[in-house]
Amino acid sequence: MKISVLISTFNRCESLKDTLVSLVNQECNDNFEYEVIVIDNNSKDETKEVIELYRNKFKNNLAYYFEPKQGKAFALNLGIKKSTGDILAFTDDDVLLDKYWLLGISETFKRYNVDIVGGAINPLWLDEKPKWLTSKFYGMLPVLNYGDSFFSTRSRKNLAFGANCAFKKLLFDKYGLYDERMYFSQDTEICNRFLKNGAIFSYNPKIISYHKINKNRFSKDYFRKWHFHRGKLSIYIENPAYISICMQLFDKFISFIWCGLKRDIENCFYHEVKMIYLIGQIQGKLGNRLKINE
């Protein structure tokens, strides 16, 4: 088994160093080999110099490619095309990986008949988080924890997140690469597409990563924008009918008013961002309709 680790990066050369160090320190065995592919998505910092600095530490298993088209989907697709592994593992340039991360991925694919593997994404708080930022909002950071038990499923209720996931490369060969229209939520779209085609997803809580989260993600405006863009692009995944969106919007509006009357600040904001998500869906459907009519 060969695992190709893909990292898309943009202007985070200092943070990328930490990710690379966590990969250098991986515990490995003779059951698999691995390569690390860093795709520079048009960075203006010293990303390329960082790769050269670490190249010898990886014993020639570290590759660097430059993707000038701005967008994570473009970068990941280049990495997939350049990869030589039969398993593709993905993480981000602001993530630290547990030393048994690669070992956990290889053993899960070897032991179980699965197509997609995901693991826990634990928060690494770099600044003190505000009190309103409870676990209800963690998935948007992203933080992921499906519990302490291993499970496998074909359900699309459980998805892998891009900071800690791995796929059989065969899936990309059969069902296509990342949708390059998705400037956001690429991992959600690709997981949904693969699961719709019968792929099996397994969650292994022992495959652990740590996601750096700083104060830039602590503002409510960040969550408002996140939900709007997520909703706008969700039409490429589910494309609900207008009547369904409007019914949900009305329901969330009532919940928003009710929580406001009770002065339930946390749930009031939760229903607010869910309304923004639905408004984003309407915008996405309208924009897509205009493109079709042109």
C-alpha positions in Angstrom: 0.0 0.0 0.0 1.2 3.5 -0.8 -0.4 6.6 0.7 -0.1 10.0 -1.0 -0.6 12.8 1.5 -2.0 15.9 -0.2 -1.8 19.4 1.3 -3.1 22.5 -0.5 -1.5 25.7 0.9 -1.9 29.4 0.5 0.3 32.0 2.2 0.7 29.9 5.4 4.4 29.0 5.2 5.0 29.3 8.9 2.0 27.1 9.8 2.9 24.7 7.1 6.2 24.0 8.9 4.3 22.6 11.8 2.3 20.3 9.6 5.4 19.0 7.9 7.1 18.4 11.2 4.1 16.3 12.3 4.5 14.3 9.1 8.2 13.8 9.5 7.5 12.3 13.0 5.0 9.7 11.8 5.3 6.2 13.2 5.5 3.8 10.2 5.8 0.1 9.5 6.6 -2.1 6.5 3.0 -2.5 5.5 2.9 0.9 3.7 5.0 3.6 2.2 4.1 7.2 1.7 4.8 10.4 -0.2 3.8 14.0 0.7 2.7 16.3 -2.0 2.3 20.1 -1.3 0.4 22.1 -3.8 1.2 25.8 -3.6 -2.1 27.6 -4.6 -0.4 30.8 -5.8 1.2 31.8 -2.5 3.2 35.1 -2.3 5.2 34.1 0.8 8.1 31.7 1.3 6.2 28.4 0.8 8.6 27.1 -1.8 11.6 27.9 0.3 10.0 26.0 3.2 9.6 22.9 1.1 13.2 23.0 0.1 14.2 23.4 3.7 12.3 20.2 4.6 12.9 18.1 1.5 15.9 16.1 2.9 13.9 15.3 6.1 11.5 13.3 4.0 14.2 11.3 2.2 13.0 12.4 -1.3 9.3 11.7 -0.5 8.3 15.4 -0.5 7.1 16.9 -3.7 6.2 20.5 -4.5 3.8 21.7 -7.2 2.5 25.2 -8.1 -1.1 25.8 -9.1 -1.7 29.4 -10.3 -5.5 29.0 -10.6 -6.8 30.3 -7.3 -9.0 27.8 -5.5 -8.5 24.8 -3.4 -10.3 22.4 -5.8 -7.8 23.3 -8.6 -4.8 22.7 -6.2 -6.1 19.3 -5.0 -6.9 18.2 -8.5 -3.3 18.9 -9.5 -2.1 16.9 -6.5 -4.3 14.0 -7.3 -3.0 13.9 -10.9 0.6 14.0 -9.6 0.1 11.4 -6.9 1.4 7.8 -7.2 -0.4 6.2 -4.2 -3.4 4.0 -4.2 -4.7 5.8 -1.1 -5.0 9.6 -1.1 -4.9 11.2 2.4 -5.8 14.9 2.8 -5.0 17.4 5.4 -4.5 21.2 5.7 -1.6 23.6 6.3 -3.0 24.6 9.7 -3.3 21.1 11.0 -1.0 19.0 13.3 -1.2 15.2 12.9 -1.0 12.6 15.6 2.1 10.5 15.2 0.0 7.4 14.4 -2.1 9.2 11.8 -0.7 7.4 8.8 -0.5 4.1 10.6 -4.2 4.4 11.5 -5.2 5.2 7.9 -3.2 2.2 6.5 -4.5 -0.3 9.1 -8.1 0.8 8.6 -7.9 0.3 4.8 -6.1 -3.0 5.3 -8.5 -4.4 7.9 -11.8 -3.2 6.6 -13.5 -3.2 3.2 -14.0 0.6 3.0 -13.5 3.4 0.5 -13.3 6.5 2.6 -11.7 6.9 6.0 -12.1 9.9 8.4 -10.9 10.6 11.9 -11.2 13.1 14.7 -10.4 16.7 14.2 -9.7 18.2 17.6 -9.5 22.0 18.3 -6.1 23.6 19.0 -7.2 26.9 20.4 -4.6 29.6 19.8 -6.6 32.3 21.4 -9.3 32.3 24.1 -12.6 31.5 22.5 -15.7 33.5 23.2 -18.4 31.9 25.5 -21.0 31.9 22.8 -18.8 29.6 20.6 -20.1 26.3 21.9 -19.8 22.8 20.4 -23.0 23.6 18.3 -20.8 25.7 16.0 -17.6 23.5 16.0 -18.3 21.8 12.6 -17.9 25.2 10.9 -14.3 25.7 12.2 -14.0 22.7 11.4 -13.9 20.4 14.4 -15.1 16.9 14.1 -15.9 14.2 16.7 -18.3 11.3 15.9 -17.6 9.7 19.2 -15.1 7.1 20.6 -16.3 4.1 18.6 -15.4 2.9 15.1 -18.2 2.6 12.6 -18.8 2.2 8.9 -21.8 3.5 6.9 -23.1 4.4 3.5 -25.2 7.2 5.0 -24.5 10.8 3.9 -25.3 12.0 7.4 -21.7 11.3 8.4 -19.0 12.9 6.2 -15.3 13.1 6.3 -13.8 16.6 6.6 -10.9 17.8 4.5 -8.5 18.3 7.4 -8.5 14.6 8.2 -9.7 12.1 5.5 -8.4 9.5 3.1 -9.9 7.9 -0.1 -9.1 5.1 -2.4 -7.7 6.7 -5.5 -10.0 4.5 -7.5 -12.9 6.6 -6.5 -11.5 9.7 -8.3 -10.8 7.6 -11.3 -14.4 6.3 -11.5 -16.4 9.3 -10.3 -14.3 12.3 -11.1 -12.0 14.9 -9.4 -13.0 17.8 -7.1 -15.7 20.0 -8.6 -13.8 23.2 -9.5 -17.0 25.3 -9.2 -16.7 24.6 -5.4 -14.6 27.4 -4.0 -15.9 26.3 -0.6 -17.0 22.9 0.9 -15.1 20.8 -1.6 -14.9 17.9 0.8 -18.7 17.9 1.4 -19.4 17.7 -2.3 -16.9 15.0 -3.0 -18.0 12.8 -0.1 -21.6 13.1 -1.0 -20.8 12.2 -4.6 -18.9 9.1 -3.7 -21.4 7.9 -1.1 -24.3 8.4 -3.6 -22.4 6.0 -5.8 -22.2 3.3 -3.1 -18.9 4.1 -1.4 -18.5 3.0 2.3 -17.2 5.6 4.8 -15.5 4.5 8.0 -14.8 6.7 11.0 -11.8 5.7 13.2 -11.5 7.8 16.3 -7.8 6.8 16.6 -6.9 8.7 13.5 -6.4 12.1 15.1 -5.6 15.5 13.9 -5.4 18.9 15.7 -6.7 22.0 13.9 -5.3 25.4 14.8 -8.1 27.9 15.5 -7.3 31.5 16.1 -9.4 34.6 16.8 -9.9 35.3 13.1 -12.7 32.6 13.3 -14.2 33.9 16.5 -16.4 36.6 15.0 -20.0 36.1 14.3 -19.5 37.7 10.9 -17.2 34.8 10.0 -20.0 32.3 10.8 -22.6 34.4 8.8 -20.3 34.5 5.7 -19.5 30.7 6.1 -23.2 29.8 6.1 -24.1 32.1 3.2 -21.4 30.6 0.9 -22.1 27.1 2.1 -25.7 27.6 1.3 -25.0 29.1 -2.1 -22.8 26.2 -3.2 -25.0 23.5 -1.6 -27.2 23.5 -4.8 -24.5 21.5 -6.5 -24.9 18.8 -3.8 -28.7 18.7 -3.0 -30.5 21.4 -5.0 -33.8 21.6 -2.9 -37.0 23.0 -4.3 -37.9 26.7 -3.6 -40.9 25.7 -1.6 -38.8 23.5 0.7 -36.3 26.3 1.2 -39.1 28.8 2.0 -40.8 26.5 4.4 -37.5 25.9 6.3 -36.8 29.6 6.2 -40.2 30.4 7.8 -39.6 27.7 10.5 -36.1 29.1 11.3 -37.5 32.7 11.4 -40.2 31.6 14.0 -37.5 29.8 16.1 -35.3 32.9 15.8 -38.0 35.2 17.1 -38.9 32.8 19.9 -35.3 32.5 21.1 -35.0 36.3 20.9 -38.1 36.7 23.1 -36.6 34.2 25.6 -33.2 36.0 25.4 -31.6 32.7 24.4 -28.6 34.3 22.7 -26.8 31.2 21.7 -29.8 29.6 20.0 -30.9 32.9 18.6 -27.6 33.2 16.7 -27.8 29.5 15.7 -31.2 30.1 14.0 -29.9 33.3 12.4 -27.1 31.6 10.6 -29.4 28.8 9.5 -31.6 31.4 7.9 -28.5 32.9 6.2 -27.7 29.4 4.9 -31.1 29.1 3.3 -30.9 32.6 1.8 -27.6 31.5 0.3 -29.4 28.5 -1.2 -31.9 30.9 -2.9 -29.1 33.1 -4.2 -27.3 30.0 -5.5 -30.4 28.7 -7.3 -31.1 32.1 -8.8 -27.5 32.5 -10.0 -27.5 29.1 -11.5 -30.8 29.7 -13.3 -29.4 32.9 -14.8 -26.4 31.1 -16.1 -28.6 28.4 -17.7 -30.7 31.1 -19.4 -27.7 33.0 -20.8 
